[in-house]
Amino acid sequence: MTLALYGCILLLAAIAYFILQNRIIHVHGKDSLLAKALGTDLKGYLSPVFYILGIISSFFIPWLAGAFYILVAFMWLIPDKRIERILREVEKRRLKA
């Protein structure tokens, strides 16, 4: 039960991140630098799926639930260079102009 509750908290945080990200993109437009940098945002879509799998598995195989939560943490520890790449491209264009 504790792992399920922990998974629910993680899931709610992932949903809040998703909402925030989409609101920022909505305000700045789908052609904004952020929207281009994020692209499909695979990590953002996979995280809630893994959290849901963790919540479900917490009732049957608790160690697997922990593994799902740790997997998501490791996914987000890997640096994401998308935003930096877009900013570098913009800077190169400015310098050429």
C-alpha positions, 0 to 999 in steps of 0.5 A: 500500500505504501508503494502504491501511495508513493506511485500516486504522488509520483504520478500526480507530479508527472501530470503536473509537469505535463500540464505545465509544459503544455500550458507554456507551449500553448502560451508561446505557440507550437512554433516556439523554440521550446516546442521545437526542442521538446519534440515528442518528449518521450520521457514525459510520456513514458514516465506516467506509464511507468508510474501507473505500471508501478502502482499496479505492480505494487499490489502484486510484486512490490520490488517491481514497483520500486524498479519502475520508480527507479527506472523513471528516476534514472531516465530523468538523470540522463541529461537531455540536450534538446533545449541546449541544442536548439539554443546553440542553433539559434545563437549560430543563426544570430552570429551569421546574421 
